[in-house]
Amino acid sequence: MSLSPRLLGQLEQLAFRHDELAQMLASPDVARDAARFQALSRELGEITPILELLRAHERREQDLAAAERMLLEERDADLRAMAAEEAGAAREALAGLEESLRLRLLPKDPNDERSVFLEIRAGTGGEEAALFAADLARMYTRYAENRGFAVAVISASESERGGFKEIILEISGRGAYSRLKFESGGHRVQRIPETEAQGRIHTSACTVAVLPEVDEIAEIT
């Protein structure tokens, strides 16, 4: 599962730029220019995780090749079954890594570095949907805090059992929008609700909206 020539070309350019930036940052002249040093360090920090994904992809390609070679050469049924399982896991991992690389190489959104407002609204499912909304709010809060973002509740409308009919979070920190922008849309869960006495599975839904924080606009007089 090799990467496409176009994707490989982009990654080769990034690898070249990575080495170039590392050399520039080692220069005493750049070190003396605080603003330039900060800008180059930020660019290097954006490129490095992409190249780490590429190295992970290369390792998984090696795992897949080894598993496929074992399938061709091995006669023992148990070892062949193990190799088939390893090959399947490698293919699944490669597909995920390739998708991650594609997303990271999309044209940069000018809002990516901004903080966000994240709104969760309970949809179909009544009280269980409100409890699901509370679960989502806790999940996004933990996710944001684990990445060093600050989280504040801007407004919340609680339900009778401690869920949320609606809740708006402000998630502050550089890059919050780039981390959360793809969460916008509908979210569903199928489970046995706390409110269900007969053990039946219910489907509940919530909608999530992620909006970048905008600069304050000066009032026109």
TATA-V354484 format. One line per field, one symbol per residue. psi: psi as a letter, one per 20 degrees, with the letter a starting at -180 (. if undefined). burial: # if it has 24 or more other ideal C-beta (glycine too) atoms within 12 Angstrom, else .. A space follows every 10 residues. Layout:
psi = ???
burial = ???
This chain:
psi = mqqqhgghgg hhghgghghg ghgghiphgh hinggggggh hgghhhhghg hhhghhghgh hgggggghhh hhhphpgghh gghhghgghg gggggghggg ggghjqpppi ihirrqpopp ppcqichhhh hhhhgggggh gggghijjqp pqogqpoqrh kjaphqppqp opqpjghhhi hjipaqpqqo roqhiohjkq pqpqqqqppo pqpqqppppp .
burial = #.#...#..# #..#...#.. #...#..... .........# ...#.##..# #.##..##.# #.##..#..# #......... ..#..##..# ..##..##.# #..##..... .#.####### ###.###### #######.## #..#....#. #.#.....#. ..######## ###.###### #.#...#.#. ..#.#..... .#.#####.# ###....... .
